Amino acid sequence: MGVFDFLRKKPSKEAVSRPDQGIEAYDDYLNQIGEYYVAFKELDLSEEDFKEARVTDLAEAWRLFIWFLKERVGMDQLTEEQLAIANQRIRRLAEVLTQKILELDHLYCLYHRNTDEPALFSQLTVLEDGRRSSSEPMIRIFTDRDLEVAASYPEDQFSIVKIDRADGQGILNFLHHAFYIDGAMGIELGSDAVSIASSKLLEEPDFSHLPEVQRPIHNPSIMRWLLLMAQLGDVREHPESQGDYAHYHYLMRQNLAEARFLVPSQVDGLSYDEEGNAVLSQGSSLALVTMDGRGKRKAIQMFTDWNQFRKRYDLDYDGWMMTIAEIIDHYDVTINPNPDFPYLGIYLDQEAFQELI
């Protein structure tokens, strides 16, 4: 008998084998994963099992194991010992799975057409008092084995982008961008049932040893919510999404007041001191790019990071670091304005900014 007794009668070892890696139909493949890794092995996998398993094998085994615990046993029926064993086996699988992801030759990620960035997925829950709660935003990745699952997402909203290992840094660079620029807090493998936190895959860069003016301009705590807002599209045409948009907007604005942004500018006569600080000497000039605002005032464009900045401005333009507070008394601000991705930008006037502080 097994620890969880998923099967009343265990088949012999000879009757069950590892999933056939050449099987084509995904449903048949899932049946084999469930039969071998979960029903027969109960996720108690050997080193040989781990060595032979592919990323999607382990991800689906993890998902099906949770399903078996819920449907065949009942989570509320598990003893403390069973729960401890289940968690230990999941942790071991997650460790191996994490390493295998980093060793892939390539993977696929869903990108959202409203942003041209990895799509973020967050589960929203409406509480009894009408407020909303959201899970940590994640990107969703796939392998060759479950690519057909990725292809089932609506083409008018999503595209599938292949991420190559390339020189060994391709996947790491992709994850760095997704986590620490766009603000994803981890990855989901094929669905929301299996996820791995960003910190388990890639350590967050530490720039605390650098002077503040030399630290890269990243705003992941703002960007994650801007992306989720943009993915909703024009909420004026979809009233059912307005509550979700308001929730993301509330979370986004929590970090706006203190954030540093990149302002497109053209500078003549710029020099740098010994600490790397930019210095405008006598005779030099700084011209910030402005645009027509929504009222009588002009608006200054601000960007959350160099990725968004370079989507709009080429190398003829520099990025001048500024906070909203340094501008708002004289200009309105528009964050990440881009006519190619109109839902990604937001606009703030002086009144709106005062509500943040």
Backbone torsions as a table, in degrees:
resi	resn	phi	psi	omega
1	MET	NA	145.4	178.3
2	GLY	-88.8	175.8	178.4
3	VAL	-64.0	-36.6	-174.0
4	PHE	-109.1	-13.9	176.8
5	ASP	54.4	50.0	177.1
6	PHE	-63.2	-35.9	178.8
7	LEU	-112.7	133.2	-179.6
8	ARG	-63.9	-34.2	179.1
9	LYS	-131.4	117.5	-178.5
10	LYS	-74.0	133.3	173.3
11	PRO	-73.1	163.8	177.5
12	SER	-72.8	161.9	178.5
13	LYS	-59.8	-34.1	-178.5
14	GLU	-68.3	-23.1	-175.8
15	ALA	-86.5	-13.3	-178.0
16	VAL	-126.8	135.1	179.3
17	SER	-133.8	166.8	176.5
18	ARG	-60.5	152.0	-179.1
19	PRO	-56.6	141.5	177.5
20	ASP	-70.8	115.9	-176.4
21	GLN	-68.0	-13.8	-179.0
22	GLY	-95.3	-1.4	-177.7
23	ILE	-64.8	136.1	-173.3
24	GLU	-94.7	-51.0	-176.1
25	ALA	-64.9	125.3	-173.7
26	TYR	-65.9	-36.3	178.4
27	ASP	-62.7	-41.3	177.8
28	ASP	-65.3	-39.3	177.8
29	TYR	-61.7	-45.0	179.5
30	LEU	-63.0	-38.4	177.9
31	ASN	-60.0	-41.7	179.6
32	GLN	-68.5	-38.7	177.1
33	ILE	-60.5	-47.7	-178.9
34	GLY	-63.7	-39.3	-177.4
35	GLU	-67.6	-45.9	-173.8
36	TYR	-83.5	-58.2	-171.6
37	TYR	-73.1	-30.8	-173.1
38	VAL	-106.1	-63.1	-175.7
39	ALA	-63.6	-42.8	-177.0
40	PHE	-86.1	-50.1	-174.5
41	LYS	-89.5	-16.7	-177.6
42	GLU	52.3	35.3	178.9
43	LEU	65.0	12.2	175.5
44	ASP	-87.9	79.2	-168.6
45	LEU	-93.4	142.8	178.4
46	SER	-84.1	168.7	176.1
47	GLU	-61.2	-34.7	177.5
48	GLU	-66.7	-39.8	175.6
49	ASP	-58.0	-47.8	-178.7
50	PHE	-63.8	-39.9	-179.1
51	LYS	-62.7	-41.7	-176.2
52	GLU	-80.2	-22.7	-174.0
53	ALA	-75.4	144.9	173.8
54	ARG	-95.7	170.9	-177.5
55	VAL	-55.0	-49.5	-176.7
56	THR	-68.7	-31.9	175.5
57	ASP	-56.7	-49.0	-176.7
58	LEU	-70.6	-38.6	179.0
59	ALA	-63.5	-44.4	179.9
60	GLU	-70.4	-34.3	176.1
61	ALA	-62.6	-41.6	177.1
62	TRP	-61.0	-49.4	-179.1
63	ARG	-61.0	-46.0	-177.4
64	LEU	-70.2	-32.2	176.7
65	PHE	-61.1	-45.9	177.3
66	ILE	-61.2	-41.1	179.6
67	TRP	-62.6	-44.2	179.9
68	PHE	-61.9	-41.6	179.7
69	LEU	-62.0	-39.6	-178.8
70	LYS	-74.1	-44.4	-170.4
71	GLU	-91.6	-34.6	-176.2
72	ARG	-93.1	-30.3	-178.0
73	VAL	-110.7	-48.5	-173.6
74	GLY	97.2	118.1	-176.1
75	MET	-59.3	-33.5	-179.5
76	ASP	-77.1	-6.4	178.7
77	GLN	-97.2	-7.8	-178.5
78	LEU	-70.9	138.2	173.6
79	THR	-77.3	165.5	177.4
80	GLU	-59.5	-37.4	179.0
81	GLU	-65.1	-45.8	179.0
82	GLN	-61.8	-41.7	-179.8
83	LEU	-64.0	-40.9	178.8
84	ALA	-64.4	-41.4	179.0
85	ILE	-65.8	-43.0	179.4
86	ALA	-60.3	-45.8	-179.5
87	ASN	-64.8	-38.4	179.3
88	GLN	-64.6	-41.2	-179.2
89	ARG	-69.7	-37.5	176.8
90	ILE	-65.6	-42.1	179.6
91	ARG	-61.4	-42.3	179.6
92	ARG	-64.4	-44.3	178.0
93	LEU	-61.1	-42.1	-178.5
94	ALA	-63.1	-37.8	178.5
95	GLU	-62.5	-46.8	179.8
96	VAL	-66.5	-42.1	-179.5
97	LEU	-61.5	-42.4	179.4
98	THR	-58.8	-45.2	-179.4
99	GLN	-66.4	-39.1	-179.7
100	LYS	-65.5	-35.7	177.9
101	ILE	-61.9	-43.8	-178.4
102	LEU	-69.4	-18.9	-179.4
103	GLU	-97.3	-0.4	-179.5
104	LEU	-61.4	147.2	172.6
105	ASP	-72.3	-32.2	177.4
106	HIS	-163.9	161.2	173.0
107	LEU	-144.3	175.3	179.3
108	TYR	-124.7	146.6	178.6
109	CYS	-134.3	143.8	173.8
110	LEU	-79.3	126.3	173.4
111	TYR	-107.2	148.4	179.1
112	HIS	-97.6	134.3	-175.5
113	ARG	-69.9	-20.9	178.4
114	ASN	-74.7	-15.5	-173.7
115	THR	-128.1	-21.0	-172.0
116	ASP	58.5	32.8	177.1
117	GLU	-131.2	161.5	174.8
118	PRO	-51.0	129.4	-179.5
119	ALA	-65.4	140.6	176.7
120	LEU	-103.6	142.1	179.5
121	PHE	-123.8	125.8	179.9
122	SER	-141.2	131.6	-179.5
123	GLN	-86.5	120.8	-179.9
124	LEU	-98.3	136.7	177.5
125	THR	-124.9	130.2	176.4
126	VAL	-91.0	119.5	-177.5
127	LEU	-79.9	170.2	-176.6
128	GLU	-60.0	-31.8	-179.1
129	ASP	-86.9	6.3	177.4
130	GLY	93.4	-14.7	177.4
131	ARG	-71.8	162.7	-179.5
132	ARG	-111.8	149.2	174.0
133	SER	-126.7	139.8	-177.2
134	SER	-127.4	144.8	175.9
135	SER	-78.2	166.0	-179.2
136	GLU	-62.2	128.3	-178.8
137	PRO	-65.3	133.0	-177.8
138	MET	-128.3	153.3	167.3
139	ILE	-89.6	163.4	-176.9
140	ARG	-123.7	121.1	-177.3
141	ILE	-114.9	161.0	-177.6
142	PHE	-141.7	162.9	174.2
143	THR	-118.5	-179.8	177.4
144	ASP	-56.5	-34.7	-174.6
145	ARG	-65.0	-38.9	-177.6
146	ASP	-113.3	24.9	-179.4
147	LEU	-61.4	-30.7	178.8
148	GLU	-64.9	-26.0	175.9
149	VAL	-68.8	-42.7	177.6
150	ALA	-61.4	-37.3	-178.2
151	ALA	-68.5	-12.5	-179.2
152	SER	-82.5	-9.5	179.2
153	TYR	-74.6	148.3	-176.0
154	PRO	-57.7	125.4	-177.5
155	GLU	-67.4	-24.5	-179.7
156	ASP	-75.6	-12.0	179.2
157	GLN	-111.6	-33.5	-171.3
158	PHE	-125.7	150.2	168.3
159	SER	-125.4	156.6	179.5
160	ILE	-105.5	122.2	-177.4
161	VAL	-114.5	129.7	178.2
162	LYS	-86.9	130.3	179.2
163	ILE	-111.3	113.4	-178.4
164	ASP	-90.8	149.2	174.9
165	ARG	-65.9	-33.9	176.0
166	ALA	55.4	-119.7	-176.9
167	ASP	-81.5	13.5	-177.9
168	GLY	100.8	-13.1	-177.4
169	GLN	-110.2	-5.8	-173.3
170	GLY	-57.8	-47.8	-178.7
171	ILE	-71.5	-38.7	177.6
172	LEU	-63.2	-42.6	178.5
173	ASN	-63.6	-39.8	177.5
174	PHE	-61.9	-46.2	-179.8
175	LEU	-65.0	-39.1	176.8
176	HIS	-58.9	-45.4	179.1
177	HIS	-62.4	-47.2	-176.8
178	ALA	-64.7	-40.8	-175.0
179	PHE	-82.6	-50.9	-164.9
180	TYR	-106.6	2.8	168.8
181	ILE	-117.0	-52.1	-179.5
182	ASP	-82.4	-18.2	173.2
183	GLY	91.9	9.4	174.3
184	ALA	-60.4	143.1	-175.4
185	MET	-105.0	12.4	177.0
186	GLY	159.6	-171.5	178.7
187	ILE	-121.3	149.3	168.5
188	GLU	-112.3	140.2	-178.1
189	LEU	-103.6	97.4	175.1
190	GLY	81.3	-28.0	179.7
191	SER	-162.8	-179.4	180.0
192	ASP	-82.5	3.3	-176.2
193	ALA	-78.7	-25.1	-177.2
194	VAL	-129.3	122.0	-178.1
195	SER	-141.1	153.9	178.1
196	ILE	-131.5	130.3	-178.1
197	ALA	-66.9	148.7	-178.3
198	SER	-56.6	-39.3	-176.4
199	SER	-65.1	-23.0	178.4
200	LYS	-76.9	-24.1	-177.1
201	LEU	-97.8	-37.0	-173.6
202	LEU	-153.5	121.9	-178.9
203	GLU	-67.1	139.7	179.1
204	GLU	-67.8	133.1	179.2
205	PRO	-61.1	143.8	179.9
206	ASP	-113.8	112.7	179.2
207	PHE	-109.6	17.4	-174.5
208	SER	-65.4	-21.0	-179.5
209	HIS	-78.9	-11.1	-178.9
210	LEU	-93.8	148.2	170.8
211	PRO	-57.8	148.9	-173.9
212	GLU	-55.8	-36.7	-176.9
213	VAL	-71.0	-15.8	-179.8
214	GLN	-98.2	-4.5	-179.2
215	ARG	-77.2	139.9	179.8
216	PRO	-58.4	146.7	178.0
217	ILE	-86.3	103.9	174.6
218	HIS	-129.4	142.1	176.7
219	ASN	-136.0	60.7	-176.6
220	PRO	-61.4	-31.5	-179.3
221	SER	-71.6	-15.7	173.0
222	ILE	-96.6	-43.0	-172.3
223	MET	-63.5	-37.4	-177.4
224	ARG	-59.7	-38.1	-177.6
225	TRP	-80.0	-33.9	174.4
226	LEU	-60.5	-40.7	179.6
227	LEU	-65.3	-43.7	179.0
228	LEU	-65.7	-36.9	175.6
229	MET	-62.8	-45.4	-177.9
230	ALA	-64.6	-34.7	-178.9
231	GLN	-64.4	-22.0	178.6
232	LEU	-75.6	-15.9	-180.0
233	GLY	74.5	-149.4	-178.6
234	ASP	-82.7	99.6	-175.4
235	VAL	-71.0	-14.1	174.9
236	ARG	-65.3	-28.7	178.0
237	GLU	-91.0	-8.3	-179.2
238	HIS	-133.2	77.3	-176.8
239	PRO	-55.3	-28.1	-178.8
240	GLU	-66.3	-16.9	-179.6
241	SER	-97.1	-3.2	-174.1
242	GLN	-65.9	-35.6	177.7
243	GLY	-66.5	-39.3	177.4
244	ASP	-64.4	-43.0	-179.9
245	TYR	-61.6	-44.8	-179.8
246	ALA	-61.9	-37.0	178.7
247	HIS	-64.6	-49.1	179.1
248	TYR	-63.5	-38.1	-180.0
249	HIS	-63.9	-40.7	178.3
250	TYR	-61.1	-44.1	-179.4
251	LEU	-68.7	-37.1	179.9
252	MET	-63.3	-42.9	-171.8
253	ARG	-73.2	-12.3	-178.3
254	GLN	-61.6	-26.5	-175.2
255	ASN	-112.4	6.2	-175.4
256	LEU	-68.1	-42.8	-170.3
257	ALA	-61.4	-36.9	-175.7
258	GLU	-95.4	-6.9	-173.1
259	ALA	-73.8	149.0	172.1
260	ARG	-100.5	137.8	-178.5
261	PHE	-123.9	167.9	175.8
262	LEU	-100.8	124.3	179.2
263	VAL	-108.3	122.1	179.3
264	PRO	-62.9	132.4	-175.5
265	SER	-150.6	162.8	172.5
266	GLN	-126.4	124.6	-171.3
267	VAL	-122.3	135.3	171.8
268	ASP	-116.1	134.5	175.5
269	GLY	79.1	27.1	-179.3
270	LEU	-80.9	136.6	175.4
271	SER	-131.8	174.3	-176.6
272	TYR	-131.7	141.9	177.1
273	ASP	-84.9	-174.9	-175.1
274	GLU	-64.2	-26.1	-179.5
275	GLU	-91.5	2.9	178.3
276	GLY	89.0	7.3	178.7
277	ASN	-77.3	137.7	177.1
278	ALA	-71.4	137.3	-177.7
279	VAL	-128.5	127.0	173.2
280	LEU	-91.8	107.8	-179.3
281	SER	-86.2	171.7	-179.6
282	GLN	-60.0	130.7	-179.0
283	GLY	94.3	-12.3	177.8
284	SER	-83.7	164.5	-177.4
285	SER	-140.3	149.5	178.2
286	LEU	-129.6	119.8	179.6
287	ALA	-116.9	113.2	176.8
288	LEU	-84.9	141.3	-180.0
289	VAL	-77.2	125.8	177.6
290	THR	-116.5	167.4	177.1
291	MET	-145.8	166.2	176.9
292	ASP	-65.8	132.5	177.8
293	GLY	-88.1	-173.0	-178.0
294	ARG	-85.7	-15.7	176.6
295	GLY	-121.6	-137.8	-178.5
296	LYS	-81.7	-22.1	-175.3
297	ARG	-86.1	153.6	170.2
298	LYS	-75.9	164.3	179.0
299	ALA	-124.0	142.9	175.3
300	ILE	-99.0	137.0	177.4
301	GLN	-87.4	136.5	-179.7
302	MET	-133.1	144.3	-177.1
303	PHE	-126.1	142.4	-175.4
304	THR	-71.9	-25.3	-175.6
305	ASP	-164.1	171.1	-178.2
306	TRP	-66.6	-29.8	178.3
307	ASN	-60.5	-49.6	178.8
308	GLN	-68.5	-36.1	179.7
309	PHE	-60.6	-49.0	-175.6
310	ARG	-74.6	-15.2	172.2
311	LYS	-67.7	-21.6	-176.0
312	ARG	-111.8	-35.1	-173.9
313	TYR	-126.5	137.2	-178.8
314	ASP	-86.1	-169.0	-173.8
315	LEU	-72.1	-5.8	174.5
316	ASP	-71.7	-12.6	-177.5
317	TYR	-113.9	138.8	173.6
318	ASP	-95.7	162.2	174.5
319	GLY	-108.0	116.0	-179.3
320	TRP	-96.1	124.9	-176.4
321	MET	-76.1	124.9	179.5
322	MET	-149.2	156.7	171.0
323	THR	-99.2	163.9	178.0
324	ILE	-62.6	-36.8	-178.2
325	ALA	-61.2	-29.0	-179.3
326	GLU	-75.4	-11.4	-174.3
327	ILE	-116.6	-35.0	-161.7
328	ILE	-64.2	-22.6	178.3
329	ASP	-70.4	-19.9	-175.7
330	HIS	-117.0	-28.0	-177.3
331	TYR	-138.3	152.8	163.1
332	ASP	-74.2	167.8	177.7
333	VAL	-129.6	148.1	172.6
334	THR	-127.9	127.5	-173.8
335	ILE	-101.3	127.9	-179.2
336	ASN	54.5	47.5	177.9
337	PRO	-72.0	132.6	178.4
338	ASN	-158.4	115.7	-177.9
339	PRO	-62.2	-22.2	178.4
340	ASP	-75.7	-23.3	-179.3
341	PHE	-135.3	70.1	-170.8
342	PRO	-65.1	-23.4	-177.7
343	TYR	-80.0	-9.8	-175.5
344	LEU	-83.8	-19.2	-176.9
345	GLY	-92.7	156.1	173.4
346	ILE	-132.4	157.9	-176.1
347	TYR	-123.0	136.6	178.7
348	LEU	-130.3	129.5	169.2
349	ASP	-103.4	-177.0	-174.6
350	GLN	-63.4	-38.7	179.8
351	GLU	-64.2	-45.1	-179.1
352	ALA	-63.6	-37.7	179.9
353	PHE	-67.5	-38.1	-180.0
354	GLN	-60.1	-28.6	178.2
355	GLU	-70.1	-16.4	-178.0
356	LEU	-86.4	-20.0	-171.5
357	ILE	-114.4	NA	NA
